[in-house]
């Protein structure tokens, strides 16, 4: 897979020993696949099958985002995962910020091979709680994008944040936070030392509520919120590949063993 352009859904078909391991990457709120393009390119280069859905209302105008619901965002992400899972036993859910929220919600519903999340949103800033009322008086507020420590980097997010969409985001976050005990798959969490968008309470909530017994938190000491474009990006890419290789092949081996056992029982009955 080469470059990934905002506004498209791109699937990188894998090759080699990792070719049957899939991963869906979700971008953040008001952003686009551009913010996770390098992450996807790296994984595709390691032979994994990679899918990037453009979430509804994103990649166009902020006014379009104001007319979408969190169910539409989740539906697009879920369909991308289901498409990969039709042909593969091991498919991971991953994402940045709101994309991480979507990944965790999906992990509570689907048999994911694992979840990989970068600064996922599981709690909100106090002001966001009033978006349901403010949306009737205020259409948009200042942008939340480009929280990046590395100089000269632009994630190409919206110049304004629609308040109606913030209200939808708070509903998604509340729904996902309540489902964390149902997330039992191995989970890899990347957390920036300084994040001006997602509060530290999001990580605390994951640690206290998630149902998985295999949770690894990797600190990102030199990045802000959009860490996939920041100084610790290479750490995210390499650790994700290692995590997927280990757990993906384990899931595949288990599925193969179960298939052989089922075949043996069938032959015995015959």
Helices and strands as residue ranges (DSSP letters): E 10-12, G 16-18, E 21-26, G 33-36, H 37-45, E 49-52, H 62-65, H 70-85, E 90-96, H 98-107, E 115-118, G 126-130, H 131-134, E 140-142, E 160-162, H 163-179, G 180-182, E 187-192, H 201-209, E 215-220, G 227-229, H 233-269
